[in-house]
């Protein structure tokens, strides 16, 4: 039975039921749309990662300072000075390093085509996580907006219902206050 399908329900009740059905249908229809958006996001990140993998490479860098000396609050990762060898020769700069590393420790870093430190290309796991976030947050946001619209419709219908009840009560109340009529049963 559909919401508002009761034979004694009023037009506003049926309209509220229809609004709820529309809300549910749209929420269900959003699922494949959000899955497609997630798939496009995944594909875009993988394409970018493949392009980055062709233009980036790993090298070994030697730390020129301890990681603990570079952060006042003790949280990482840390940006520390390091030295590495690029195609143009030895280079020095700041790189990200984990907690507890000491001067002279060696770490692997990624470089771009010009020998500058960059982040590692995104992996399939990162792409899948980003796609899942797009799907979940997109659906929840859209469903939330639909829910707010349905709530607004319900509120408007409630206001109309209350006005109708007040009008009907205004017609019944004077007779009710007057007491039983000659044809009413004695109490």
C-alpha positions in Angstrom: 0.0 0.0 0.0 1.4 3.4 -0.9 1.7 6.1 1.7 -1.5 8.1 1.8 -3.4 5.2 0.2 -5.8 4.9 3.1 -9.4 5.4 2.0 -10.0 8.1 4.6 -6.8 10.0 3.8 -7.1 13.5 2.4 -5.6 15.0 -0.6 -2.7 16.4 1.4 -2.0 13.0 2.8 -1.8 11.5 -0.7 0.4 14.4 -1.8 2.7 13.7 1.1 2.8 10.0 0.2 3.6 10.9 -3.4 6.4 13.2 -2.2 7.9 10.3 -0.2 7.7 7.9 -3.1 9.4 10.5 -5.4 12.1 11.0 -2.8 12.8 7.3 -2.6 12.8 6.8 -6.3 15.2 9.7 -6.9 17.5 8.4 -4.1 17.6 5.0 -5.7 18.2 6.5 -9.2 21.1 8.4 -7.8 23.0 5.2 -7.0 24.0 4.4 -10.6 24.7 8.0 -11.3 27.1 8.2 -8.3 28.7 4.9 -9.3 29.4 6.4 -12.7 30.9 9.5 -11.2 33.1 7.3 -9.0 34.2 5.3 -12.0 35.1 8.4 -13.9 37.0 9.7 -10.9 38.9 6.4 -10.6 39.7 6.4 -14.4 40.9 10.0 -14.2 43.2 9.4 -11.3 44.6 6.3 -12.8 45.3 8.1 -16.1 47.1 10.9 -14.2 49.1 8.4 -12.2 50.2 6.6 -15.4 51.3 9.9 -16.9 53.1 10.8 -13.6 54.8 7.3 -13.6 56.2 8.1 -17.1 57.6 11.5 -15.9 58.7 10.7 -12.4 61.4 8.5 -11.0 62.8 7.4 -7.6 66.3 8.1 -6.3 68.0 7.7 -3.0 68.5 10.9 -0.9 70.8 11.3 2.1 69.4 13.3 5.0 71.4 16.3 6.1 69.6 16.8 9.4 67.6 14.7 12.0 63.9 14.7 11.6 63.2 15.4 15.2 65.0 18.8 15.0 62.8 20.1 12.3 59.4 20.0 14.0 58.5 21.9 17.2 55.3 19.8 17.9 56.9 16.4 17.2 54.4 15.4 14.5 55.4 14.2 11.1 56.0 13.7 8.3 59.0 16.1 8.5 60.5 18.4 5.9 64.2 17.9 6.2 67.2 19.0 4.1 68.6 16.2 2.0 71.0 15.6 -0.9 70.4 13.5 -4.0 71.8 12.9 -7.4 69.7 14.1 -10.4 70.4 14.0 -14.1 72.0 17.5 -13.8 74.2 16.4 -10.9 74.1 16.6 -7.1 71.1 18.6 -5.7 70.1 19.7 -2.2 66.6 20.6 -1.0 63.9 19.8 1.5 62.1 16.4 1.3 59.5 14.6 3.4 60.9 12.1 5.9 59.5 9.9 8.6 59.9 10.3 12.3 63.1 9.1 13.9 65.5 9.4 11.0 69.0 10.7 11.6 71.5 12.7 9.6 73.1 10.4 7.1 70.1 8.1 6.8 69.1 7.2 3.2 65.5 7.4 2.0 63.8 7.0 -1.4 62.3 10.1 -2.9 60.4 10.8 -6.2 61.7 13.4 -8.6 60.1 15.1 -11.6 61.7 15.6 -15.0 63.7 18.6 -13.7 65.0 16.7 -10.6 62.7 18.4 -8.1 61.2 16.4 -5.3 57.5 15.5 -5.9 55.0 13.1 -4.5 54.8 9.5 -5.6 52.3 8.8 -8.4 48.9 7.8 -7.1 48.3 4.1 -6.8 45.2 2.0 -7.5 44.3 2.0 -3.8 44.3 5.8 -3.6 42.3 6.0 -6.8 39.7 3.5 -5.4 39.5 5.5 -2.1 38.9 8.8 -4.0 36.3 7.1 -6.1 34.5 5.6 -3.1 34.5 9.1 -1.4 33.0 10.6 -4.5 30.3 8.0 -4.6 29.5 8.1 -0.9 29.6 11.9 -0.3 27.9 12.6 -3.6 25.0 10.2 -2.8 24.7 11.4 0.8 24.7 15.0 -0.3 22.1 14.5 -3.0 19.9 12.3 -0.7 20.3 14.9 2.0 19.0 17.7 -0.3 16.2 15.4 -1.4 15.3 14.8 2.2 15.3 18.5 3.0 13.0 19.1 0.0 10.7 16.3 1.2 10.8 17.7 4.7 9.9 21.2 3.3 7.0 19.7 1.4 5.8 17.8 4.5 6.0 21.0 6.5 3.9 22.9 4.0 1.4 20.1 3.9 1.2 20.0 7.7 0.5 23.8 7.8 -2.3 23.3 5.3 -3.6 20.3 7.3 -3.6 22.4 10.5 -5.5 25.3 8.7 -8.1 22.7 7.5 -8.5 21.3 11.0 -8.9 24.8 12.5 -11.6 25.6 10.0 -13.4 22.3 10.7 -13.1 22.8 14.4 -14.5 26.3 14.1 -17.6 24.8 12.6 -18.0 22.0 15.1 -16.9 23.7 18.3 -20.0 26.0 18.8 -22.3 23.0 18.6 -20.0 21.0 20.9 -20.0 23.8 23.5 -23.8 24.2 23.3 -24.3 20.8 24.8 -26.3 17.8 23.6 -29.1 18.6 21.2 -32.7 17.2 21.5 -31.8 14.2 19.4 -28.5 13.4 21.1 -28.4 10.6 23.7 -28.3 11.7 27.3 -25.0 11.1 29.0 
